[in-house]
């Protein structure tokens, strides 16, 4: 149990209490559940790779999104991580292609442009008839810095560079929003 709890605490966001609850849940479950969980953990390591085109997580190369002939190659949405791609896909509105950077610029942490998947994006833009690149990095200091860096890098290539909107989420109360969020909401306003 101690070994299992130690391993579970290595997961992001899992403290010792949560790890203990998970470990006891696994212990109380039947053997088939534990076996299935173990097999799923090993399978994700053995069968998951990066798409050679967009760098999303996939079991096949190219990934199903890059291989889909119904998706346009003229619009590429750039995201920080594979989880961001999944968040956009859940909306079922975007019909273009993706490019996953696998991080953001963070000079204080030693992460520079060469540590991200920026060069393969430039290669794609030279090889495909791309008319728009949507920068969908998070509204953090690192995400904003990455978006600005990419915009400066991409605009000279003659491609339209856009940024996803930021602001108040649906159902939020204006009075409880922070200054930055309200400011972004005002900047991103649109005509009705």
N, C-alpha and C positions, 0 to 999 in steps of 0.2 A: 504494500500500500504506500509506503514511504517513497519508493522509487516512482510509482505512478503519479503521486501527488507532485513530486519534484519535476517530473516531465511536463505535467499539465500547467504548472506555474510558469513554465517557459513560454507558454502561449501568450500573445499580446492581450492585455486587458484581463488576464486571469490571475487573481491573487490567490493566496493560500486557502482562504475560506471557500472560494468558488472551486478551486482545484480539489479540495476535500469533498465537497458536495458531489462533484462530477465523479470522483474516484469511487465514492460509496454507491452512487447510482450504477456505475458499471459493475461493481461487485454484486449488487442486488439483482442485476439483470441476468437473463439466462446466458449460457455459454455461446449460443448462436449470435446473440447481439454483440458480445465482446469480439467474437471471431469476425463478424461482418465489419465492425468498426476498425479492427486491426487491418483487415484486407483493404478497406477503403483508404486508410492512411498510406499503406504501401503502394496501392494502385495510383493514387494522386502523384506520388513521387516518381513512379516508373512510367506512367503514361502521359503526363502533362509536360508540354514543352511550349516554347514561344513560337508563334507564327513568324515565318521568315519575312513576311511582308509588313504586317502591322504591329507585331510584337505582343499580341494578345495571348492569353493562355489558351491552349488548344490541345486536342488529342490528335489532330490531323494537320498536315501542312500542305497548302495554306489552310487557314482556319475557315469554318463555314461562312463567316461574314465576308472574307476576301474572295471566296470561291463563288459567292452568290451572284449570278449574272443579272439579277433584278436590282442590285445596288449600283448606284452611279459611282463612277470613278472621278467625277468632276468636283466632288466635295469631300474633303477629309476633315474629320473632327479629331483634334489632338487632345488627349487626356493624359493625366499624370500616371494613373495606375489601372490595371485590369478591372478593378472594382468600379472605377468611374465609368468605364465602357459599359459594364452591366447595368449601371444606374440609368444611363441614357437609353439603352436598349429596352429597358422595362417600360419606357414611355411609348414605345412603338411609333414614333413620329419621324425619326431620322432614318433616311434611306441611302445615305452615303457610306463612305468607308471610314475607318478609324486609323489612328496612329497612337500607340502607347509609349510614352516617354520613359516610364519606369523611374519616376522621381521628379524632383524640381531642383532648380538651381539653389544651392545653399552654401555659399562661400565659407561661412563660419564653420560648417560641418565638413568642408573639403569637397563638396559636390560642385563640379563645374560642368560646362557644356559637353566635354568629352565623356563624362560619366553617364550621360543620358542618350537616348536613341534619337539624337537630332540629325546626325549625318545621314542615316537611312531615310529620314523624312525628306531631306534635300534631294537625295537620289530619286525618290518617288516623284517629287515635283518636277524634276527634269525629264523623267521618262513618261509620265502620264499627262493627259490634257486636263490638269486640275485648274478650276476657275476660282474656287474658294477654299480657304482653310479656316476652320472654326477653332478658336483657341478656347478650350473648355477646362482650363486649369482651375483649381480651387481659389476662392477669394482670400487667400492667406498672403502674407508678405512674400513667401517663396513662390507661390503660385502666380502672383501678380508680376514678380520679377521675371519669372520664366516666360510669361505671356508677352511682356514688353521686349524681352530679348528675342523671342521668336518673331514678333511682329517686325522688328528692325531687320532681322535676318531675311524674312520672307518677302516683304514689300518690294525690294529691288528686283525680285524674280517676276514681277508683273502679275502676281496672284492677289485676289481680293482676300484680305485678312480681317476676320471678324472675331468678336469676343462674346461669349455667352453673357446674358444679362444677369445682374445681381440685384437684390433688393429684398423686399418683404415677401415672406412665404404666404401662400394662400391661407386665410384663416387667422393670420397674426393680427395683434392689436398694435396700432401705430404708437400708442403711448408707451408701450413696453419695449419697443425696438431700440437698439443702440444707435448712436449718432452716425457711425459708419454705414450701417444698413439703411437708415433713412436717407442719407446722402446718396448712396448708390441707387436707391429706388427713385429718387428725383432725377438723377443723371440718366437712368435707363427708361424714363417715361416715354410713352408713345401716344400718337394721336388716336382718338376713338371715333 
